[in-house]
Amino acid sequence: MKLTTSCFADGQKIPVECAFCAPDPKTHAGLSQNLNPDLSWSDLPPGTKSLVLLCHDPDVPSKPDDVNQEGRTVPASLPRIDFFHWVLVDLPADAAPIAKGEFASSVTAKGKLGPDAPRGARQGVNDYTNWFASDADMGGDYYGYDGPCPPWNDSIPHRYIFALYALDVPQCPVEGRFTGPDVLKAIESHVLDKASLTGRYALNPAVKV
């Protein structure tokens, strides 16, 4: 299997238009266009009945103490954890490539609706759901794609791993409101093959991407 996008080369910088936040010289970060990147795939294994697409950032600080704090920097040595940006299931095996902006074309305060998604697919909640949980203006269930917004004072660029899974079942065995870890657990015994690509992004102007 192979997964590609025209938005960035594997291992290279994700364009600002595909991010949740853009660098801002006055406020450090402001909202961006939040377009999902286009995605194409090839060489699905025989017997593929549906596809699952996940995007996660494995470089999120495990402690929030220094995050986005003036005069402080999130150290590279800090242990990192996963943050899911997109959870898409039940995409038909014969589905056409995903177009840029097809599943997300702006930042939606309180989150986009779900779990129903285009093409008869379903989307889970991403981890902005937890990030904005205590924010009166932004809090809600964030379904679908919401792009990069790493801490503007982080000392490392973040990686965003887009992974496509070919399943031997027509529907992912999850119900109701689900998350990225829920999906990974549910598909363990149903994955025929997997392909991935990685983009990088940083809001800290001192960090090279």
DOPA-48206 format. One record per residue (C-alpha): residue in three letters; x, y, z. Coordinates in pm, whole numbers, plus 32768, in hexadecimal, padded with zeros to 4 digits. Layout:
residues N
r: ALA; c1: X; c2: Y; c3: Z
...
//
This chain:
residues 209
r: MET; c1: 8000; c2: 8000; c3: 8000
r: LYS; c1: 8067; c2: 8166; c3: 7FC7
r: LEU; c1: 7FD5; c2: 82AD; c3: 804C
r: THR; c1: 8027; c2: 83FD; c3: 7FAE
r: THR; c1: 7FBF; c2: 856A; c3: 7FAE
r: SER; c1: 800D; c2: 8690; c3: 7ECC
r: CYS; c1: 8015; c2: 8778; c3: 7FFA
r: PHE; c1: 8166; c2: 870A; c3: 8082
r: ALA; c1: 8276; c2: 8607; c3: 8047
r: ASP; c1: 82A1; c2: 84F4; c3: 8146
r: GLY; c1: 8368; c2: 857F; c3: 826A
r: GLN; c1: 8344; c2: 86E8; c3: 81FA
r: LYS; c1: 8282; c2: 8819; c3: 8275
r: ILE; c1: 8108; c2: 881C; c3: 8277
r: PRO; c1: 8089; c2: 895D; c3: 81CF
r: VAL; c1: 7FEC; c2: 8A65; c3: 82AE
r: GLU; c1: 7E9F; c2: 8A43; c3: 81F7
r: CYS; c1: 7E80; c2: 88DF; c3: 827D
r: ALA; c1: 7EC1; c2: 8949; c3: 83E6
r: PHE; c1: 7DD4; c2: 89AB; c3: 84FE
r: CYS; c1: 7EBD; c2: 8AC8; c3: 8562
r: ALA; c1: 7FA8; c2: 8BAA; c3: 84A0
r: PRO; c1: 80D4; c2: 8C6B; c3: 8527
r: ASP; c1: 8084; c2: 8DCF; c3: 858D
r: PRO; c1: 8199; c2: 8ECA; c3: 85DE
r: LYS; c1: 80C4; c2: 8F7E; c3: 86E2
r: THR; c1: 7FFE; c2: 8E6A; c3: 878E
r: HIS; c1: 80E3; c2: 8D42; c3: 8736
r: ALA; c1: 7FC1; c2: 8C81; c3: 869A
r: GLY; c1: 7E76; c2: 8CC6; c3: 85ED
r: LEU; c1: 7D71; c2: 8BEF; c3: 8547
r: SER; c1: 7DC4; c2: 8B69; c3: 83EC
r: GLN; c1: 7CF7; c2: 8AD5; c3: 82CE
r: ASN; c1: 7CF6; c2: 8975; c3: 8362
r: LEU; c1: 7CD4; c2: 88C2; c3: 8212
r: ASN; c1: 7CFF; c2: 874C; c3: 821A
r: PRO; c1: 7E14; c2: 86E8; c3: 8127
r: ASP; c1: 7DBE; c2: 8626; c3: 7FEE
r: LEU; c1: 7E11; c2: 84B4; c3: 800C
r: SER; c1: 7E38; c2: 83A2; c3: 7F08
r: TRP; c1: 7E87; c2: 8232; c3: 7F34
r: SER; c1: 7EE5; c2: 8109; c3: 7E5E
r: ASP; c1: 7F2D; c2: 7F94; c3: 7E6C
r: LEU; c1: 7E1D; c2: 7F36; c3: 7F63
r: PRO; c1: 7E39; c2: 7DC5; c3: 7FC0
r: PRO; c1: 7D3F; c2: 7CC7; c3: 7F39
r: GLY; c1: 7C12; c2: 7CA3; c3: 801D
r: THR; c1: 7C0E; c2: 7E0E; c3: 808F
r: LYS; c1: 7AA9; c2: 7E65; c3: 80F1
r: SER; c1: 7AD6; c2: 7FBA; c3: 8196
r: LEU; c1: 7BDD; c2: 80BA; c3: 81F3
r: VAL; c1: 7C34; c2: 816E; c3: 8335
r: LEU; c1: 7CF9; c2: 82B3; c3: 8339
r: LEU; c1: 7D9E; c2: 8339; c3: 8473
r: CYS; c1: 7E7B; c2: 8467; c3: 84AA
r: HIS; c1: 7F35; c2: 8496; c3: 85EE
r: ASP; c1: 804E; c2: 8568; c3: 867E
r: PRO; c1: 813A; c2: 849B; c3: 875D
r: ASP; c1: 81F9; c2: 85D0; c3: 87D3
r: VAL; c1: 80FF; c2: 8679; c3: 88BC
r: PRO; c1: 8190; c2: 86E2; c3: 8A0F
r: SER; c1: 812D; c2: 85F2; c3: 8B25
r: LYS; c1: 811C; c2: 8713; c3: 8C1E
r: PRO; c1: 8077; c2: 8865; c3: 8BD5
r: ASP; c1: 8148; c2: 8933; c3: 8CCA
r: ASP; c1: 8218; c2: 89EC; c3: 8BC4
r: VAL; c1: 8126; c2: 89DA; c3: 8A9E
r: ASN; c1: 80E6; c2: 8B2E; c3: 89FD
r: GLN; c1: 8179; c2: 8BEB; c3: 8B24
r: GLU; c1: 8231; c2: 8D31; c3: 8AE8
r: GLY; c1: 83A2; c2: 8D22; c3: 8B40
r: ARG; c1: 83A5; c2: 8BA6; c3: 8B4C
r: THR; c1: 83F3; c2: 8A8F; c3: 8A58
r: VAL; c1: 8370; c2: 892E; c3: 8A47
r: PRO; c1: 84B2; c2: 885F; c3: 8A65
r: ALA; c1: 8507; c2: 8757; c3: 8963
r: SER; c1: 854F; c2: 8663; c3: 8A7E
r: LEU; c1: 83E8; c2: 8666; c3: 8AFA
r: PRO; c1: 8336; c2: 8517; c3: 8AC0
r: ARG; c1: 8237; c2: 852C; c3: 89A7
r: ILE; c1: 80DD; c2: 8496; c3: 8974
r: ASP; c1: 7FEA; c2: 845A; c3: 8854
r: PHE; c1: 7EE6; c2: 8558; c3: 87E1
r: PHE; c1: 7DEC; c2: 84E5; c3: 86D8
r: HIS; c1: 7D8D; c2: 85E1; c3: 85CB
r: TRP; c1: 7CB0; c2: 850A; c3: 84EB
r: VAL; c1: 7BEE; c2: 83C7; c3: 851A
r: LEU; c1: 7B3A; c2: 8353; c3: 83DE
r: VAL; c1: 7A9F; c2: 81F7; c3: 83B7
r: ASP; c1: 79BE; c2: 8139; c3: 82C5
r: LEU; c1: 7A52; c2: 81D5; c3: 818E
r: PRO; c1: 79F6; c2: 80E7; c3: 8071
r: ALA; c1: 7B12; c2: 801B; c3: 7FDD
r: ASP; c1: 7AC4; c2: 80A6; c3: 7E82
r: ALA; c1: 7AB4; c2: 820F; c3: 7EF8
r: ALA; c1: 7B4D; c2: 831E; c3: 7E21
r: PRO; c1: 7C72; c2: 83E9; c3: 7EAD
r: ILE; c1: 7C22; c2: 84E6; c3: 7FBC
r: ALA; c1: 7C27; c2: 864C; c3: 7F3B
r: LYS; c1: 7CCA; c2: 876A; c3: 7FF7
r: GLY; c1: 7BC4; c2: 8814; c3: 80D1
r: GLU; c1: 7AC0; c2: 8702; c3: 8094
r: PHE; c1: 7A9F; c2: 86A3; c3: 8204
r: ALA; c1: 7B0F; c2: 87EB; c3: 82A6
r: SER; c1: 7B26; c2: 894B; c3: 8219
r: SER; c1: 7B2D; c2: 8A2A; c3: 834D
r: VAL; c1: 7B4F; c2: 8A2E; c3: 84C5
r: THR; c1: 79FA; c2: 89EF; c3: 8561
r: ALA; c1: 79D1; c2: 8A70; c3: 86C5
r: LYS; c1: 7945; c2: 895C; c3: 87A5
r: GLY; c1: 799C; c2: 885D; c3: 8698
r: LYS; c1: 790C; c2: 87D5; c3: 8556
r: LEU; c1: 77E0; c2: 86ED; c3: 855F
r: GLY; c1: 7800; c2: 8573; c3: 8560
r: PRO; c1: 781F; c2: 8452; c3: 8557
r: ASP; c1: 7779; c2: 844F; c3: 83FC
r: ALA; c1: 7870; c2: 84BA; c3: 82F0
r: PRO; c1: 787C; c2: 84E0; c3: 8174
r: ARG; c1: 786D; c2: 83A6; c3: 809A
r: GLY; c1: 77AC; c2: 82E2; c3: 81A0
r: ALA; c1: 78DC; c2: 82D5; c3: 8282
r: ARG; c1: 78EC; c2: 8324; c3: 83F5
r: GLN; c1: 79D8; c2: 8402; c3: 84B9
r: GLY; c1: 7A46; c2: 83ED; c3: 8621
r: VAL; c1: 7A99; c2: 8508; c3: 870C
r: ASN; c1: 7BFA; c2: 8590; c3: 86FF
r: ASP; c1: 7CC2; c2: 8604; c3: 882B
r: TYR; c1: 7C65; c2: 8773; c3: 880B
r: THR; c1: 7B2E; c2: 86F5; c3: 88BF
r: ASN; c1: 7BFF; c2: 86CD; c3: 89FC
r: TRP; c1: 7CDE; c2: 87F9; c3: 89B9
r: PHE; c1: 7BB8; c2: 88ED; c3: 89AD
r: ALA; c1: 7AE1; c2: 883C; c3: 8AB3
r: SER; c1: 7AF7; c2: 895A; c3: 8BAE
r: ASP; c1: 7ADF; c2: 8A74; c3: 8AAD
r: ALA; c1: 7984; c2: 8B10; c3: 8AAA
r: ASP; c1: 79AE; c2: 8B98; c3: 8948
r: MET; c1: 7A51; c2: 8A69; c3: 88A7
r: GLY; c1: 79E9; c2: 893B; c3: 8977
r: GLY; c1: 792C; c2: 8821; c3: 88CA
r: ASP; c1: 7952; c2: 86DB; c3: 880C
r: TYR; c1: 7A4E; c2: 870A; c3: 86F3
r: TYR; c1: 79F8; c2: 860C; c3: 85E6
r: GLY; c1: 7AC9; c2: 85D8; c3: 84AE
r: TYR; c1: 7C06; c2: 868B; c3: 8445
r: ASP; c1: 7CA1; c2: 87A9; c3: 8504
r: GLY; c1: 7E06; c2: 87F2; c3: 84A4
r: PRO; c1: 7F4C; c2: 8849; c3: 8553
r: CYS; c1: 7F66; c2: 8947; c3: 866C
r: PRO; c1: 809C; c2: 88E9; c3: 8734
r: PRO; c1: 810B; c2: 89C4; c3: 8858
r: TRP; c1: 819E; c2: 8B06; c3: 87D0
r: ASN; c1: 82BF; c2: 8AE6; c3: 88C7
r: ASP; c1: 8315; c2: 8978; c3: 8889
r: SER; c1: 8485; c2: 8932; c3: 8847
r: ILE; c1: 843F; c2: 881F; c3: 8749
r: PRO; c1: 8370; c2: 8805; c3: 860A
r: HIS; c1: 8248; c2: 871A; c3: 8626
r: ARG; c1: 8208; c2: 85F0; c3: 8543
r: TYR; c1: 80AE; c2: 85A9; c3: 84B8
r: ILE; c1: 8086; c2: 8440; c3: 844C
r: PHE; c1: 7F71; c2: 83F2; c3: 8355
r: ALA; c1: 7F30; c2: 827B; c3: 8355
r: LEU; c1: 7E45; c2: 81BC; c3: 8271
r: TYR; c1: 7DD3; c2: 805E; c3: 82D6
r: ALA; c1: 7D39; c2: 7F5E; c3: 81EA
r: LEU; c1: 7C39; c2: 7E8B; c3: 82A5
r: ASP; c1: 7B99; c2: 7D3A; c3: 825F
r: VAL; c1: 7A46; c2: 7DB6; c3: 82E0
r: PRO; c1: 7954; c2: 7EAE; c3: 823B
r: GLN; c1: 7926; c2: 7F74; c3: 837C
r: CYS; c1: 7A12; c2: 7FC7; c3: 8497
r: PRO; c1: 7992; c2: 7F1B; c3: 85D5
r: VAL; c1: 795C; c2: 8057; c3: 86A3
r: GLU; c1: 7813; c2: 80F7; c3: 8705
r: GLY; c1: 7794; c2: 824F; c3: 876C
r: ARG; c1: 789B; c2: 834A; c3: 87D4
r: PHE; c1: 79FA; c2: 82BE; c3: 87A3
r: THR; c1: 7B65; c2: 832C; c3: 87AC
r: GLY; c1: 7CA7; c2: 82D3; c3: 86FC
r: PRO; c1: 7D14; c2: 81D9; c3: 880A
r: ASP; c1: 7BB9; c2: 813B; c3: 87FB
r: VAL; c1: 7BE6; c2: 80FE; c3: 8687
r: LEU; c1: 7D46; c2: 8073; c3: 86A6
r: LYS; c1: 7CCF; c2: 7F78; c3: 87A7
r: ALA; c1: 7B9D; c2: 7F17; c3: 86D8
r: ILE; c1: 7C5D; c2: 7ED4; c3: 8594
r: GLU; c1: 7D7F; c2: 7E0D; c3: 8626
r: SER; c1: 7D0B; c2: 7CC4; c3: 858E
r: HIS; c1: 7C81; c2: 7D58; c3: 844B
r: VAL; c1: 7DAB; c2: 7E0E; c3: 83AE
r: LEU; c1: 7E20; c2: 7D80; c3: 8262
r: ASP; c1: 7F24; c2: 7E8C; c3: 8221
r: LYS; c1: 7F85; c2: 7FEF; c3: 8282
r: ALA; c1: 8026; c2: 811B; c3: 81D9
r: SER; c1: 8090; c2: 8265; c3: 8271
r: LEU; c1: 8131; c2: 83B4; c3: 822E
r: THR; c1: 81B3; c2: 84BC; c3: 831B
r: GLY; c1: 81A4; c2: 8637; c3: 8313
r: ARG; c1: 8255; c2: 872A; c3: 83FB
r: TYR; c1: 81E2; c2: 8875; c3: 848D
r: ALA; c1: 8250; c2: 897A; c3: 858C
r: LEU; c1: 81CF; c2: 8ACA; c3: 8602
r: ASN; c1: 8315; c2: 8B29; c3: 86AE
r: PRO; c1: 83D7; c2: 8C01; c3: 85B4
r: ALA; c1: 851D; c2: 8B8F; c3: 8655
r: VAL; c1: 84D9; c2: 8A24; c3: 85FA
r: LYS; c1: 8541; c2: 89A4; c3: 84A6
r: VAL; c1: 8441; c2: 88BF; c3: 83FF
//
